[in-house]
Amino acid sequence: MNLCGRLSPFLLILPFCSSCTKDLGPCTGNCEVVQFSGIAVNPGTQKPLGGLVVEVDMGRRQNCTFCGPYQVASGKTKGDGTFSFTVKVDTTKVINTYCEILVEGPSNYIVYAQSTSPSGSDPSSHNIEMFPNIDSTGVATYYEYDFYQPVLLTVQLHRTSAIPSFAPSLGLDFVLSPASDGAFFMNETPTNADTVFTVYTGANVFTKINSIQWITDSTKERQTDSVFCVPGGSNTITIRY
């Protein structure tokens, strides 16, 4: 069972490299006021998450191969989980139609279903990046940033259909929210008609599992199952395909 990747409807291909970020500094000319805000919560407990690091970047107008975006704001979420930054930016230096907001979740939380235990050494497993649009008034879209306490889920797969020779694989999407999709796939062989594996998913929320299998070279069969996982429980789901 392999982790294909993490999917999010908010991810965009941006015309700048985010590997090198520079602080834009105070605005001295061509200044526009821009507002960034959002909220971080644990959907399983419906409680806000305060004290999380938040960083806001905006793409630079300068064309440069190794130049990353400008960091225009940073801080932490408040006790109620919200953050709100108002800054002035030089519109001749930044692209003021979108931004990148990074919220660093607790190292023992996850943001999508994953095959291994959460680790502080893997930022992608507990950090969220959103790319909100900025409207004509200088306000970025307000989003909720969801962080989940991890709980182990056992998945029992039972194949009852023939293996298509042109696409011998099964795709599985573990969906915690519209912005949280952990994608897996399994190569199908005669020896793995019955397969059991585990994933870490969100506690006290429903995990929706979409399974996708080719039936013919132009037809896919899709089915959806769901399971509500709780800490300390025997969290198991059986999927027949």
Contacts in CASP RR format, 6 or more apart in sequence:
PFRMAT RR
TARGET T0000
AUTHOR 0000-0000-0000
METHOD contacts of the structure
MODEL  1
MNLCGRLSPFLLILPFCSSCTKDLGPCTGNCEVVQFSGIAVNPGTQKPLG
GLVVEVDMGRRQNCTFCGPYQVASGKTKGDGTFSFTVKVDTTKVINTYCE
ILVEGPSNYIVYAQSTSPSGSDPSSHNIEMFPNIDSTGVATYYEYDFYQP
VLLTVQLHRTSAIPSFAPSLGLDFVLSPASDGAFFMNETPTNADTVFTVY
TGANVFTKINSIQWITDSTKERQTDSVFCVPGGSNTITIRY
1 115 0 8 1.000
1 184 0 8 1.000
1 185 0 8 1.000
1 186 0 8 1.000
1 195 0 8 1.000
1 197 0 8 1.000
2 184 0 8 1.000
2 185 0 8 1.000
2 186 0 8 1.000
3 114 0 8 1.000
3 115 0 8 1.000
3 182 0 8 1.000
3 183 0 8 1.000
3 184 0 8 1.000
4 171 0 8 1.000
4 182 0 8 1.000
4 183 0 8 1.000
4 184 0 8 1.000
4 185 0 8 1.000
5 182 0 8 1.000
5 183 0 8 1.000
6 112 0 8 1.000
6 124 0 8 1.000
6 181 0 8 1.000
6 182 0 8 1.000
6 183 0 8 1.000
7 173 0 8 1.000
7 181 0 8 1.000
7 182 0 8 1.000
7 183 0 8 1.000
8 179 0 8 1.000
8 180 0 8 1.000
8 181 0 8 1.000
9 178 0 8 1.000
9 179 0 8 1.000
10 130 0 8 1.000
10 131 0 8 1.000
10 132 0 8 1.000
10 143 0 8 1.000
10 179 0 8 1.000
11 129 0 8 1.000
11 131 0 8 1.000
12 98 0 8 1.000
12 131 0 8 1.000
14 59 0 8 1.000
14 98 0 8 1.000
14 100 0 8 1.000
14 131 0 8 1.000
15 59 0 8 1.000
15 95 0 8 1.000
16 59 0 8 1.000
16 60 0 8 1.000
16 67 0 8 1.000
16 68 0 8 1.000
16 69 0 8 1.000
17 65 0 8 1.000
17 66 0 8 1.000
17 67 0 8 1.000
17 68 0 8 1.000
18 57 0 8 1.000
18 68 0 8 1.000
18 69 0 8 1.000
18 100 0 8 1.000
19 68 0 8 1.000
20 66 0 8 1.000
20 67 0 8 1.000
20 68 0 8 1.000
21 57 0 8 1.000
21 68 0 8 1.000
21 69 0 8 1.000
21 70 0 8 1.000
21 71 0 8 1.000
22 67 0 8 1.000
22 68 0 8 1.000
22 70 0 8 1.000
22 71 0 8 1.000
23 70 0 8 1.000
23 71 0 8 1.000
24 58 0 8 1.000
24 70 0 8 1.000
24 71 0 8 1.000
24 72 0 8 1.000
24 89 0 8 1.000
24 90 0 8 1.000
24 93 0 8 1.000
24 94 0 8 1.000
26 88 0 8 1.000
27 87 0 8 1.000
27 88 0 8 1.000
27 89 0 8 1.000
27 90 0 8 1.000
28 90 0 8 1.000
29 90 0 8 1.000
29 92 0 8 1.000
30 90 0 8 1.000
30 91 0 8 1.000
30 92 0 8 1.000
31 88 0 8 1.000
31 89 0 8 1.000
31 90 0 8 1.000
31 91 0 8 1.000
32 88 0 8 1.000
32 89 0 8 1.000
32 91 0 8 1.000
32 96 0 8 1.000
32 138 0 8 1.000
33 86 0 8 1.000
33 87 0 8 1.000
33 88 0 8 1.000
33 138 0 8 1.000
34 58 0 8 1.000
34 72 0 8 1.000
34 86 0 8 1.000
34 87 0 8 1.000
34 88 0 8 1.000
34 89 0 8 1.000
34 96 0 8 1.000
34 99 0 8 1.000
34 134 0 8 1.000
34 138 0 8 1.000
34 139 0 8 1.000
34 140 0 8 1.000
35 84 0 8 1.000
35 85 0 8 1.000
35 86 0 8 1.000
35 138 0 8 1.000
35 139 0 8 1.000
35 140 0 8 1.000
36 56 0 8 1.000
36 73 0 8 1.000
36 83 0 8 1.000
36 84 0 8 1.000
36 85 0 8 1.000
36 86 0 8 1.000
36 87 0 8 1.000
36 99 0 8 1.000
36 101 0 8 1.000
36 132 0 8 1.000
36 140 0 8 1.000
37 82 0 8 1.000
37 83 0 8 1.000
37 84 0 8 1.000
37 85 0 8 1.000
37 140 0 8 1.000
37 142 0 8 1.000
38 82 0 8 1.000
38 83 0 8 1.000
38 84 0 8 1.000
38 101 0 8 1.000
38 142 0 8 1.000
38 143 0 8 1.000
38 144 0 8 1.000
38 145 0 8 1.000
39 48 0 8 1.000
39 77 0 8 1.000
39 80 0 8 1.000
39 81 0 8 1.000
39 82 0 8 1.000
39 83 0 8 1.000
39 142 0 8 1.000
39 144 0 8 1.000
39 145 0 8 1.000
40 48 0 8 1.000
40 49 0 8 1.000
40 50 0 8 1.000
40 52 0 8 1.000
40 77 0 8 1.000
40 81 0 8 1.000
40 83 0 8 1.000
40 103 0 8 1.000
40 105 0 8 1.000
40 144 0 8 1.000
40 145 0 8 1.000
40 146 0 8 1.000
40 147 0 8 1.000
41 47 0 8 1.000
41 48 0 8 1.000
41 49 0 8 1.000
41 81 0 8 1.000
41 144 0 8 1.000
41 145 0 8 1.000
41 146 0 8 1.000
41 147 0 8 1.000
42 48 0 8 1.000
42 49 0 8 1.000
42 109 0 8 1.000
42 146 0 8 1.000
42 147 0 8 1.000
42 148 0 8 1.000
42 149 0 8 1.000
43 146 0 8 1.000
43 148 0 8 1.000
43 176 0 8 1.000
43 177 0 8 1.000
43 204 0 8 1.000
43 205 0 8 1.000
44 148 0 8 1.000
44 149 0 8 1.000
44 202 0 8 1.000
44 203 0 8 1.000
44 204 0 8 1.000
44 205 0 8 1.000
45 149 0 8 1.000
45 204 0 8 1.000
48 77 0 8 1.000
48 79 0 8 1.000
48 80 0 8 1.000
48 81 0 8 1.000
48 82 0 8 1.000
49 77 0 8 1.000
49 81 0 8 1.000
49 105 0 8 1.000
49 106 0 8 1.000
49 147 0 8 1.000
50 76 0 8 1.000
50 77 0 8 1.000
50 78 0 8 1.000
50 79 0 8 1.000
50 80 0 8 1.000
50 81 0 8 1.000
51 76 0 8 1.000
51 77 0 8 1.000
51 78 0 8 1.000
51 79 0 8 1.000
51 81 0 8 1.000
52 76 0 8 1.000
52 77 0 8 1.000
52 81 0 8 1.000
52 103 0 8 1.000
52 104 0 8 1.000
52 105 0 8 1.000
52 106 0 8 1.000
53 74 0 8 1.000
53 75 0 8 1.000
53 76 0 8 1.000
53 103 0 8 1.000
53 104 0 8 1.000
53 105 0 8 1.000
54 73 0 8 1.000
54 74 0 8 1.000
54 75 0 8 1.000
54 76 0 8 1.000
54 77 0 8 1.000
54 83 0 8 1.000
54 85 0 8 1.000
54 101 0 8 1.000
54 102 0 8 1.000
54 103 0 8 1.000
54 104 0 8 1.000
55 71 0 8 1.000
55 73 0 8 1.000
55 74 0 8 1.000
55 75 0 8 1.000
55 101 0 8 1.000
55 102 0 8 1.000
56 71 0 8 1.000
56 72 0 8 1.000
56 73 0 8 1.000
56 74 0 8 1.000
56 85 0 8 1.000
56 87 0 8 1.000
56 99 0 8 1.000
56 100 0 8 1.000
56 101 0 8 1.000
56 102 0 8 1.000
57 69 0 8 1.000
57 70 0 8 1.000
57 71 0 8 1.000
57 72 0 8 1.000
57 99 0 8 1.000
57 100 0 8 1.000
57 102 0 8 1.000
58 69 0 8 1.000
58 70 0 8 1.000
58 72 0 8 1.000
58 89 0 8 1.000
58 94 0 8 1.000
58 95 0 8 1.000
58 96 0 8 1.000
58 98 0 8 1.000
58 99 0 8 1.000
58 100 0 8 1.000
59 68 0 8 1.000
59 69 0 8 1.000
59 70 0 8 1.000
59 94 0 8 1.000
59 95 0 8 1.000
59 99 0 8 1.000
59 100 0 8 1.000
60 67 0 8 1.000
60 68 0 8 1.000
60 69 0 8 1.000
60 70 0 8 1.000
60 93 0 8 1.000
60 94 0 8 1.000
60 95 0 8 1.000
61 92 0 8 1.000
61 93 0 8 1.000
61 94 0 8 1.000
61 95 0 8 1.000
62 93 0 8 1.000
69 94 0 8 1.000
69 100 0 8 1.000
70 89 0 8 1.000
70 93 0 8 1.000
70 94 0 8 1.000
72 87 0 8 1.000
72 89 0 8 1.000
72 94 0 8 1.000
72 99 0 8 1.000
73 85 0 8 1.000
73 87 0 8 1.000
74 85 0 8 1.000
75 83 0 8 1.000
75 85 0 8 1.000
76 83 0 8 1.000
77 83 0 8 1.000
77 103 0 8 1.000
83 103 0 8 1.000
89 96 0 8 1.000
96 134 0 8 1.000
96 138 0 8 1.000
97 133 0 8 1.000
97 134 0 8 1.000
98 131 0 8 1.000
98 132 0 8 1.000
98 133 0 8 1.000
98 134 0 8 1.000
99 131 0 8 1.000
99 132 0 8 1.000
99 134 0 8 1.000
99 140 0 8 1.000
100 129 0 8 1.000
100 130 0 8 1.000
100 131 0 8 1.000
101 129 0 8 1.000
101 130 0 8 1.000
101 131 0 8 1.000
101 132 0 8 1.000
101 140 0 8 1.000
101 143 0 8 1.000
102 127 0 8 1.000
102 128 0 8 1.000
102 129 0 8 1.000
103 127 0 8 1.000
103 128 0 8 1.000
103 130 0 8 1.000
103 145 0 8 1.000
104 123 0 8 1.000
104 126 0 8 1.000
104 127 0 8 1.000
105 111 0 8 1.000
105 126 0 8 1.000
105 127 0 8 1.000
105 128 0 8 1.000
105 147 0 8 1.000
106 126 0 8 1.000
106 147 0 8 1.000
107 118 0 8 1.000
107 119 0 8 1.000
107 120 0 8 1.000
107 126 0 8 1.000
108 118 0 8 1.000
108 120 0 8 1.000
108 126 0 8 1.000
108 149 0 8 1.000
108 150 0 8 1.000
109 118 0 8 1.000
109 126 0 8 1.000
109 147 0 8 1.000
109 148 0 8 1.000
109 149 0 8 1.000
109 150 0 8 1.000
110 118 0 8 1.000
110 125 0 8 1.000
110 126 0 8 1.000
110 147 0 8 1.000
110 148 0 8 1.000
110 150 0 8 1.000
110 200 0 8 1.000
110 201 0 8 1.000
110 202 0 8 1.000
111 125 0 8 1.000
111 126 0 8 1.000
111 127 0 8 1.000
111 128 0 8 1.000
111 146 0 8 1.000
111 147 0 8 1.000
111 148 0 8 1.000
111 180 0 8 1.000
112 125 0 8 1.000
112 174 0 8 1.000
112 176 0 8 1.000
112 180 0 8 1.000
112 181 0 8 1.000
112 182 0 8 1.000
113 153 0 8 1.000
113 174 0 8 1.000
113 176 0 8 1.000
113 180 0 8 1.000
113 182 0 8 1.000
113 199 0 8 1.000
113 200 0 8 1.000
113 201 0 8 1.000
113 202 0 8 1.000
113 207 0 8 1.000
114 125 0 8 1.000
114 182 0 8 1.000
114 199 0 8 1.000
114 200 0 8 1.000
115 184 0 8 1.000
115 197 0 8 1.000
115 198 0 8 1.000
115 199 0 8 1.000
115 200 0 8 1.000
116 200 0 8 1.000
117 150 0 8 1.000
117 200 0 8 1.000
118 125 0 8 1.000
118 126 0 8 1.000
118 150 0 8 1.000
118 200 0 8 1.000
119 125 0 8 1.000
120 126 0 8 1.000
126 147 0 8 1.000
128 145 0 8 1.000
128 146 0 8 1.000
128 147 0 8 1.000
128 179 0 8 1.000
130 143 0 8 1.000
130 145 0 8 1.000
130 179 0 8 1.000
132 140 0 8 1.000
132 141 0 8 1.000
132 142 0 8 1.000
132 143 0 8 1.000
133 140 0 8 1.000
133 141 0 8 1.000
134 140 0 8 1.000
135 141 0 8 1.000
143 179 0 8 1.000
146 176 0 8 1.000
146 177 0 8 1.000
146 179 0 8 1.000
146 180 0 8 1.000
148 176 0 8 1.000
148 180 0 8 1.000
148 201 0 8 1.000
148 202 0 8 1.000
148 203 0 8 1.000
148 205 0 8 1.000
149 202 0 8 1.000
149 203 0 8 1.000
149 204 0 8 1.000
149 231 0 8 1.000
150 200 0 8 1.000
150 201 0 8 1.000
150 202 0 8 1.000
150 203 0 8 1.000
151 200 0 8 1.000
151 201 0 8 1.000
151 202 0 8 1.000
151 203 0 8 1.000
151 229 0 8 1.000
151 230 0 8 1.000
151 231 0 8 1.000
151 232 0 8 1.000
151 233 0 8 1.000
151 235 0 8 1.000
152 198 0 8 1.000
152 199 0 8 1.000
152 200 0 8 1.000
152 235 0 8 1.000
153 198 0 8 1.000
153 199 0 8 1.000
153 200 0 8 1.000
153 201 0 8 1.000
153 207 0 8 1.000
153 227 0 8 1.000
153 229 0 8 1.000
153 235 0 8 1.000
153 236 0 8 1.000
153 237 0 8 1.000
154 196 0 8 1.000
154 197 0 8 1.000
154 198 0 8 1.000
154 235 0 8 1.000
154 236 0 8 1.000
154 237 0 8 1.000
155 172 0 8 1.000
155 196 0 8 1.000
155 197 0 8 1.000
155 198 0 8 1.000
155 199 0 8 1.000
155 209 0 8 1.000
155 236 0 8 1.000
155 237 0 8 1.000
155 239 0 8 1.000
156 194 0 8 1.000
156 195 0 8 1.000
156 196 0 8 1.000
156 236 0 8 1.000
156 237 0 8 1.000
156 238 0 8 1.000
156 239 0 8 1.000
157 170 0 8 1.000
157 186 0 8 1.000
157 194 0 8 1.000
157 195 0 8 1.000
157 196 0 8 1.000
157 197 0 8 1.000
157 239 0 8 1.000
157 241 0 8 1.000
158 193 0 8 1.000
158 194 0 8 1.000
158 238 0 8 1.000
158 239 0 8 1.000
158 240 0 8 1.000
158 241 0 8 1.000
159 170 0 8 1.000
159 188 0 8 1.000
159 192 0 8 1.000
159 193 0 8 1.000
159 194 0 8 1.000
159 240 0 8 1.000
159 241 0 8 1.000
160 240 0 8 1.000
160 241 0 8 1.000
161 213 0 8 1.000
161 215 0 8 1.000
161 221 0 8 1.000
161 241 0 8 1.000
163 188 0 8 1.000
163 189 0 8 1.000
163 190 0 8 1.000
164 213 0 8 1.000
164 214 0 8 1.000
164 215 0 8 1.000
164 216 0 8 1.000
164 217 0 8 1.000
166 214 0 8 1.000
166 217 0 8 1.000
167 214 0 8 1.000
167 217 0 8 1.000
168 187 0 8 1.000
168 188 0 8 1.000
168 189 0 8 1.000
169 185 0 8 1.000
169 186 0 8 1.000
169 187 0 8 1.000
169 188 0 8 1.000
169 213 0 8 1.000
169 214 0 8 1.000
170 185 0 8 1.000
170 186 0 8 1.000
170 188 0 8 1.000
170 211 0 8 1.000
170 212 0 8 1.000
170 213 0 8 1.000
170 241 0 8 1.000
171 183 0 8 1.000
171 184 0 8 1.000
171 185 0 8 1.000
171 186 0 8 1.000
171 211 0 8 1.000
171 212 0 8 1.000
171 213 0 8 1.000
172 183 0 8 1.000
172 184 0 8 1.000
172 185 0 8 1.000
172 186 0 8 1.000
172 209 0 8 1.000
172 210 0 8 1.000
172 211 0 8 1.000
172 212 0 8 1.000
173 181 0 8 1.000
173 182 0 8 1.000
173 183 0 8 1.000
173 184 0 8 1.000
173 209 0 8 1.000
173 210 0 8 1.000
173 212 0 8 1.000
174 181 0 8 1.000
174 182 0 8 1.000
174 183 0 8 1.000
174 184 0 8 1.000
174 199 0 8 1.000
174 201 0 8 1.000
174 207 0 8 1.000
174 208 0 8 1.000
174 209 0 8 1.000
175 181 0 8 1.000
175 182 0 8 1.000
175 207 0 8 1.000
175 208 0 8 1.000
175 209 0 8 1.000
175 210 0 8 1.000
176 201 0 8 1.000
176 202 0 8 1.000
176 205 0 8 1.000
176 207 0 8 1.000
176 208 0 8 1.000
184 199 0 8 1.000
186 192 0 8 1.000
186 195 0 8 1.000
201 207 0 8 1.000
201 229 0 8 1.000
201 235 0 8 1.000
202 229 0 8 1.000
203 229 0 8 1.000
203 230 0 8 1.000
203 231 0 8 1.000
204 228 0 8 1.000
204 229 0 8 1.000
204 230 0 8 1.000
204 231 0 8 1.000
205 228 0 8 1.000
205 229 0 8 1.000
206 226 0 8 1.000
206 227 0 8 1.000
206 228 0 8 1.000
207 226 0 8 1.000
207 227 0 8 1.000
207 228 0 8 1.000
207 229 0 8 1.000
208 224 0 8 1.000
208 225 0 8 1.000
208 226 0 8 1.000
209 224 0 8 1.000
209 225 0 8 1.000
209 226 0 8 1.000
209 227 0 8 1.000
209 237 0 8 1.000
209 239 0 8 1.000
210 222 0 8 1.000
210 223 0 8 1.000
210 224 0 8 1.000
211 222 0 8 1.000
211 223 0 8 1.000
211 224 0 8 1.000
211 225 0 8 1.000
211 239 0 8 1.000
211 241 0 8 1.000
212 220 0 8 1.000
212 221 0 8 1.000
212 222 0 8 1.000
213 220 0 8 1.000
213 221 0 8 1.000
213 241 0 8 1.000
214 220 0 8 1.000
214 221 0 8 1.000
215 221 0 8 1.000
221 241 0 8 1.000
223 239 0 8 1.000
223 241 0 8 1.000
225 237 0 8 1.000
225 239 0 8 1.000
227 235 0 8 1.000
227 236 0 8 1.000
227 237 0 8 1.000
229 235 0 8 1.000
END
